[in-house]
Amino acid sequence: MGGKQAINGMEKLVKAKGGELSQTGVVNWMFAGKRKALIAETVEKIAAICQ
């Protein structure tokens, strides 16, 4: 689908600027049944590093 490739590309850009990715997530929009769970999981992972 391209999600992991997009994250890899963004990670390269972030690292080139001296940064580091702490968390990422990919939400596959094709599977409506899993979509809400994937969004919630990704939000939780990112929110955990912001506390």
PDB file of N, CA, C and O in Angstrom:
ATOM      1  N   MET A   1       0.815  -1.185   0.000  1.00  0.00           N
ATOM      2  CA  MET A   1       0.000   0.000   0.000  1.00  0.00           C
ATOM      3  C   MET A   1       0.868   1.264   0.000  1.00  0.00           C
ATOM      4  O   MET A   1       0.445   2.311  -0.488  1.00  0.00           O
ATOM      5  N   GLY A   2       2.071   1.160   0.544  1.00  0.00           N
ATOM      6  CA  GLY A   2       2.974   2.294   0.517  1.00  0.00           C
ATOM      7  C   GLY A   2       3.207   2.967   1.853  1.00  0.00           C
ATOM      8  O   GLY A   2       4.042   3.867   1.950  1.00  0.00           O
ATOM      9  N   GLY A   3       2.488   2.554   2.888  1.00  0.00           N
ATOM     10  CA  GLY A   3       2.632   3.193   4.199  1.00  0.00           C
ATOM     11  C   GLY A   3       4.028   3.057   4.778  1.00  0.00           C
ATOM     12  O   GLY A   3       4.610   4.030   5.255  1.00  0.00           O
ATOM     13  N   LYS A   4       4.561   1.841   4.732  1.00  0.00           N
ATOM     14  CA  LYS A   4       5.903   1.623   5.285  1.00  0.00           C
ATOM     15  C   LYS A   4       6.954   2.348   4.461  1.00  0.00           C
ATOM     16  O   LYS A   4       7.932   2.860   5.006  1.00  0.00           O
ATOM     17  N   GLN A   5       6.757   2.394   3.158  1.00  0.00           N
ATOM     18  CA  GLN A   5       7.702   3.127   2.299  1.00  0.00           C
ATOM     19  C   GLN A   5       7.658   4.618   2.620  1.00  0.00           C
ATOM     20  O   GLN A   5       8.696   5.280   2.653  1.00  0.00           O
ATOM     21  N   ALA A   6       6.469   5.142   2.854  1.00  0.00           N
ATOM     22  CA  ALA A   6       6.338   6.562   3.196  1.00  0.00           C
ATOM     23  C   ALA A   6       7.028   6.857   4.520  1.00  0.00           C
ATOM     24  O   ALA A   6       7.721   7.866   4.649  1.00  0.00           O
ATOM     25  N   ILE A   7       6.844   5.989   5.496  1.00  0.00           N
ATOM     26  CA  ILE A   7       7.497   6.181   6.795  1.00  0.00           C
ATOM     27  C   ILE A   7       9.010   6.120   6.645  1.00  0.00           C
ATOM     28  O   ILE A   7       9.726   6.927   7.238  1.00  0.00           O
ATOM     29  N   ASN A   8       9.503   5.162   5.850  1.00  0.00           N
ATOM     30  CA  ASN A   8      10.953   5.075   5.637  1.00  0.00           C
ATOM     31  C   ASN A   8      11.494   6.349   4.998  1.00  0.00           C
ATOM     32  O   ASN A   8      12.562   6.831   5.376  1.00  0.00           O
ATOM     33  N   GLY A   9      10.766   6.890   4.039  1.00  0.00           N
ATOM     34  CA  GLY A   9      11.184   8.143   3.402  1.00  0.00           C
ATOM     35  C   GLY A   9      11.182   9.306   4.376  1.00  0.00           C
ATOM     36  O   GLY A   9      12.108  10.116   4.389  1.00  0.00           O
ATOM     37  N   MET A  10      10.140   9.385   5.189  1.00  0.00           N
ATOM     38  CA  MET A  10      10.075  10.464   6.188  1.00  0.00           C
ATOM     39  C   MET A  10      11.178  10.317   7.225  1.00  0.00           C
ATOM     40  O   MET A  10      11.768  11.304   7.664  1.00  0.00           O
ATOM     41  N   GLU A  11      11.456   9.058   7.619  1.00  0.00           N
ATOM     42  CA  GLU A  11      12.515   8.831   8.596  1.00  0.00           C
ATOM     43  C   GLU A  11      13.867   9.296   8.066  1.00  0.00           C
ATOM     44  O   GLU A  11      14.657   9.877   8.811  1.00  0.00           O
ATOM     45  N   LYS A  12      14.140   9.047   6.792  1.00  0.00           N
ATOM     46  CA  LYS A  12      15.391   9.513   6.196  1.00  0.00           C
ATOM     47  C   LYS A  12      15.483  11.036   6.233  1.00  0.00           C
ATOM     48  O   LYS A  12      16.540  11.591   6.533  1.00  0.00           O
ATOM     49  N   LEU A  13      14.374  11.709   5.927  1.00  0.00           N
ATOM     50  CA  LEU A  13      14.366  13.171   5.961  1.00  0.00           C
ATOM     51  C   LEU A  13      14.576  13.697   7.383  1.00  0.00           C
ATOM     52  O   LEU A  13      15.335  14.641   7.600  1.00  0.00           O
ATOM     53  N   VAL A  14      13.904  13.082   8.332  1.00  0.00           N
ATOM     54  CA  VAL A  14      14.030  13.506   9.730  1.00  0.00           C
ATOM     55  C   VAL A  14      15.462  13.304  10.212  1.00  0.00           C
ATOM     56  O   VAL A  14      16.033  14.187  10.851  1.00  0.00           O
ATOM     57  N   LYS A  15      16.048  12.142   9.908  1.00  0.00           N
ATOM     58  CA  LYS A  15      17.424  11.863  10.327  1.00  0.00           C
ATOM     59  C   LYS A  15      18.418  12.811   9.662  1.00  0.00           C
ATOM     60  O   LYS A  15      19.409  13.206  10.276  1.00  0.00           O
ATOM     61  N   ALA A  16      18.154  13.175   8.413  1.00  0.00           N
ATOM     62  CA  ALA A  16      19.033  14.107   7.712  1.00  0.00           C
ATOM     63  C   ALA A  16      19.052  15.476   8.393  1.00  0.00           C
ATOM     64  O   ALA A  16      20.027  16.220   8.291  1.00  0.00           O
ATOM     65  N   LYS A  17      17.952  15.794   9.093  1.00  0.00           N
ATOM     66  CA  LYS A  17      17.863  17.066   9.825  1.00  0.00           C
ATOM     67  C   LYS A  17      18.321  16.923  11.277  1.00  0.00           C
ATOM     68  O   LYS A  17      18.231  17.874  12.053  1.00  0.00           O
ATOM     69  N   GLY A  18      18.816  15.723  11.647  1.00  0.00           N
ATOM     70  CA  GLY A  18      19.320  15.495  12.992  1.00  0.00           C
ATOM     71  C   GLY A  18      18.262  15.000  13.969  1.00  0.00           C
ATOM     72  O   GLY A  18      18.518  14.931  15.171  1.00  0.00           O
ATOM     73  N   GLY A  19      17.086  14.655  13.476  1.00  0.00           N
ATOM     74  CA  GLY A  19      16.013  14.190  14.345  1.00  0.00           C
ATOM     75  C   GLY A  19      15.928  12.675  14.396  1.00  0.00           C
ATOM     76  O   GLY A  19      16.728  11.964  13.789  1.00  0.00           O
ATOM     77  N   GLU A  20      14.939  12.206  15.134  1.00  0.00           N
ATOM     78  CA  GLU A  20      14.732  10.775  15.281  1.00  0.00           C
ATOM     79  C   GLU A  20      13.237  10.505  15.425  1.00  0.00           C
ATOM     80  O   GLU A  20      12.549  11.213  16.160  1.00  0.00           O
ATOM     81  N   LEU A  21      12.737   9.498  14.738  1.00  0.00           N
ATOM     82  CA  LEU A  21      11.340   9.109  14.887  1.00  0.00           C
ATOM     83  C   LEU A  21      11.221   8.209  16.104  1.00  0.00           C
ATOM     84  O   LEU A  21      11.977   7.247  16.248  1.00  0.00           O
ATOM     85  N   SER A  22      10.284   8.516  16.971  1.00  0.00           N
ATOM     86  CA  SER A  22      10.068   7.685  18.153  1.00  0.00           C
ATOM     87  C   SER A  22       8.989   6.648  17.916  1.00  0.00           C
ATOM     88  O   SER A  22       9.129   5.496  18.328  1.00  0.00           O
ATOM     89  N   GLN A  23       7.926   7.044  17.264  1.00  0.00           N
ATOM     90  CA  GLN A  23       6.812   6.146  16.993  1.00  0.00           C
ATOM     91  C   GLN A  23       6.235   6.440  15.618  1.00  0.00           C
ATOM     92  O   GLN A  23       6.277   7.573  15.137  1.00  0.00           O
ATOM     93  N   THR A  24       5.704   5.418  15.006  1.00  0.00           N
ATOM     94  CA  THR A  24       5.017   5.576  13.730  1.00  0.00           C
ATOM     95  C   THR A  24       3.826   4.637  13.703  1.00  0.00           C
ATOM     96  O   THR A  24       3.667   3.789  14.581  1.00  0.00           O
ATOM     97  N   GLY A  25       3.009   4.794  12.710  1.00  0.00           N
ATOM     98  CA  GLY A  25       1.886   3.890  12.532  1.00  0.00           C
ATOM     99  C   GLY A  25       1.367   3.980  11.115  1.00  0.00           C
ATOM    100  O   GLY A  25       1.458   5.023  10.466  1.00  0.00           O
ATOM    101  N   VAL A  26       0.826   2.878  10.649  1.00  0.00           N
ATOM    102  CA  VAL A  26       0.258   2.821   9.313  1.00  0.00           C
ATOM    103  C   VAL A  26      -1.199   2.412   9.446  1.00  0.00           C
ATOM    104  O   VAL A  26      -1.512   1.397  10.067  1.00  0.00           O
ATOM    105  N   VAL A  27      -2.083   3.202   8.863  1.00  0.00           N
ATOM    106  CA  VAL A  27      -3.504   2.887   8.878  1.00  0.00           C
ATOM    107  C   VAL A  27      -3.902   2.481   7.467  1.00  0.00           C
ATOM    108  O   VAL A  27      -3.830   3.280   6.533  1.00  0.00           O
ATOM    109  N   ASN A  28      -4.319   1.242   7.327  1.00  0.00           N
ATOM    110  CA  ASN A  28      -4.741   0.719   6.035  1.00  0.00           C
ATOM    111  C   ASN A  28      -6.222   1.012   5.854  1.00  0.00           C
ATOM    112  O   ASN A  28      -7.053   0.410   6.533  1.00  0.00           O
ATOM    113  N   TRP A  29      -6.561   1.905   4.971  1.00  0.00           N
ATOM    114  CA  TRP A  29      -7.943   2.355   4.785  1.00  0.00           C
ATOM    115  C   TRP A  29      -8.810   1.343   4.060  1.00  0.00           C
ATOM    116  O   TRP A  29     -10.029   1.511   4.012  1.00  0.00           O
ATOM    117  N   MET A  30      -8.225   0.298   3.494  1.00  0.00           N
ATOM    118  CA  MET A  30      -9.015  -0.690   2.761  1.00  0.00           C
ATOM    119  C   MET A  30      -9.852  -1.571   3.681  1.00  0.00           C
ATOM    120  O   MET A  30     -10.906  -2.063   3.279  1.00  0.00           O
ATOM    121  N   PHE A  31      -9.396  -1.769   4.892  1.00  0.00           N
ATOM    122  CA  PHE A  31     -10.069  -2.671   5.816  1.00  0.00           C
ATOM    123  C   PHE A  31     -10.832  -1.871   6.857  1.00  0.00           C
ATOM    124  O   PHE A  31     -10.308  -1.575   7.931  1.00  0.00           O
ATOM    125  N   ALA A  32     -12.061  -1.526   6.538  1.00  0.00           N
ATOM    126  CA  ALA A  32     -12.872  -0.676   7.402  1.00  0.00           C
ATOM    127  C   ALA A  32     -13.026  -1.256   8.800  1.00  0.00           C
ATOM    128  O   ALA A  32     -13.103  -0.499   9.768  1.00  0.00           O
ATOM    129  N   GLY A  33     -13.072  -2.564   8.932  1.00  0.00           N
ATOM    130  CA  GLY A  33     -13.225  -3.195  10.235  1.00  0.00           C
ATOM    131  C   GLY A  33     -12.044  -2.981  11.151  1.00  0.00           C
ATOM    132  O   GLY A  33     -12.204  -2.923  12.370  1.00  0.00           O
ATOM    133  N   LYS A  34     -10.860  -2.862  10.583  1.00  0.00           N
ATOM    134  CA  LYS A  34      -9.638  -2.668  11.366  1.00  0.00           C
ATOM    135  C   LYS A  34      -9.245  -1.201  11.497  1.00  0.00           C
ATOM    136  O   LYS A  34      -8.433  -0.849  12.352  1.00  0.00           O
ATOM    137  N   ARG A  35      -9.805  -0.363  10.672  1.00  0.00           N
ATOM    138  CA  ARG A  35      -9.368   1.032  10.570  1.00  0.00           C
ATOM    139  C   ARG A  35      -9.409   1.764  11.911  1.00  0.00           C
ATOM    140  O   ARG A  35      -8.424   2.386  12.308  1.00  0.00           O
ATOM    141  N   LYS A  36     -10.541   1.693  12.607  1.00  0.00           N
ATOM    142  CA  LYS A  36     -10.655   2.419  13.877  1.00  0.00           C
ATOM    143  C   LYS A  36      -9.659   1.908  14.906  1.00  0.00           C
ATOM    144  O   LYS A  36      -9.092   2.694  15.664  1.00  0.00           O
ATOM    145  N   ALA A  37      -9.444   0.603  14.938  1.00  0.00           N
ATOM    146  CA  ALA A  37      -8.477   0.035  15.876  1.00  0.00           C
ATOM    147  C   ALA A  37      -7.062   0.493  15.537  1.00  0.00           C
ATOM    148  O   ALA A  37      -6.285   0.804  16.440  1.00  0.00           O
ATOM    149  N   LEU A  38      -6.716   0.539  14.259  1.00  0.00           N
ATOM    150  CA  LEU A  38      -5.378   0.990  13.848  1.00  0.00           C
ATOM    151  C   LEU A  38      -5.168   2.458  14.175  1.00  0.00           C
ATOM    152  O   LEU A  38      -4.086   2.854  14.610  1.00  0.00           O
ATOM    153  N   ILE A  39      -6.197   3.263  13.968  1.00  0.00           N
ATOM    154  CA  ILE A  39      -6.097   4.693  14.311  1.00  0.00           C
ATOM    155  C   ILE A  39      -5.896   4.847  15.810  1.00  0.00           C
ATOM    156  O   ILE A  39      -5.019   5.593  16.246  1.00  0.00           O
ATOM    157  N   ALA A  40      -6.703   4.146  16.601  1.00  0.00           N
ATOM    158  CA  ALA A  40      -6.598   4.239  18.057  1.00  0.00           C
ATOM    159  C   ALA A  40      -5.224   3.785  18.545  1.00  0.00           C
ATOM    160  O   ALA A  40      -4.629   4.422  19.415  1.00  0.00           O
ATOM    161  N   GLU A  41      -4.725   2.692  17.990  1.00  0.00           N
ATOM    162  CA  GLU A  41      -3.406   2.180  18.373  1.00  0.00           C
ATOM    163  C   GLU A  41      -2.306   3.186  18.056  1.00  0.00           C
ATOM    164  O   GLU A  41      -1.416   3.415  18.874  1.00  0.00           O
ATOM    165  N   THR A  42      -2.365   3.778  16.884  1.00  0.00           N
ATOM    166  CA  THR A  42      -1.359   4.752  16.472  1.00  0.00           C
ATOM    167  C   THR A  42      -1.418   6.001  17.353  1.00  0.00           C
ATOM    168  O   THR A  42      -0.382   6.517  17.773  1.00  0.00           O
ATOM    169  N   VAL A  43      -2.614   6.477  17.628  1.00  0.00           N
ATOM    170  CA  VAL A  43      -2.766   7.659  18.491  1.00  0.00           C
ATOM    171  C   VAL A  43      -2.219   7.367  19.884  1.00  0.00           C
ATOM    172  O   VAL A  43      -1.534   8.208  20.465  1.00  0.00           O
ATOM    173  N   GLU A  44      -2.510   6.197  20.422  1.00  0.00           N
ATOM    174  CA  GLU A  44      -2.013   5.833  21.755  1.00  0.00           C
ATOM    175  C   GLU A  44      -0.489   5.793  21.793  1.00  0.00           C
ATOM    176  O   GLU A  44       0.123   6.284  22.741  1.00  0.00           O
ATOM    177  N   LYS A  45       0.131   5.205  20.758  1.00  0.00           N
ATOM    178  CA  LYS A  45       1.590   5.126  20.722  1.00  0.00           C
ATOM    179  C   LYS A  45       2.206   6.514  20.688  1.00  0.00           C
ATOM    180  O   LYS A  45       3.179   6.780  21.393  1.00  0.00           O
ATOM    181  N   ILE A  46       1.651   7.391  19.880  1.00  0.00           N
ATOM    182  CA  ILE A  46       2.208   8.739  19.743  1.00  0.00           C
ATOM    183  C   ILE A  46       1.925   9.569  20.993  1.00  0.00           C
ATOM    184  O   ILE A  46       2.785  10.321  21.451  1.00  0.00           O
ATOM    185  N   ALA A  47       0.729   9.433  21.537  1.00  0.00           N
ATOM    186  CA  ALA A  47       0.370  10.187  22.747  1.00  0.00           C
ATOM    187  C   ALA A  47       1.254   9.781  23.930  1.00  0.00           C
ATOM    188  O   ALA A  47       1.578  10.615  24.775  1.00  0.00           O
ATOM    189  N   ALA A  48       1.643   8.506  23.994  1.00  0.00           N
ATOM    190  CA  ALA A  48       2.468   8.021  25.100  1.00  0.00           C
ATOM    191  C   ALA A  48       3.821   8.714  25.162  1.00  0.00           C
ATOM    192  O   ALA A  48       4.373   8.887  26.249  1.00  0.00           O
ATOM    193  N   ILE A  49       4.364   9.113  24.020  1.00  0.00           N
ATOM    194  CA  ILE A  49       5.675   9.779  24.039  1.00  0.00           C
ATOM    195  C   ILE A  49       5.551  11.273  24.295  1.00  0.00           C
ATOM    196  O   ILE A  49       6.553  11.955  24.511  1.00  0.00           O
ATOM    197  N   CYS A  50       4.324  11.781  24.269  1.00  0.00           N
ATOM    198  CA  CYS A  50       4.106  13.211  24.475  1.00  0.00           C
ATOM    199  C   CYS A  50       3.817  13.553  25.933  1.00  0.00           C
ATOM    200  O   CYS A  50       3.631  14.722  26.271  1.00  0.00           O
ATOM    201  N   GLN A  51       3.778  12.556  26.784  1.00  0.00           N
ATOM    202  CA  GLN A  51       3.439  12.801  28.192  1.00  0.00           C
ATOM    203  C   GLN A  51       4.644  13.073  29.019  1.00  0.00           C
ATOM    204  O   GLN A  51       4.527  13.299  30.224  1.00  0.00           O
TER     205      GLN A  51
END
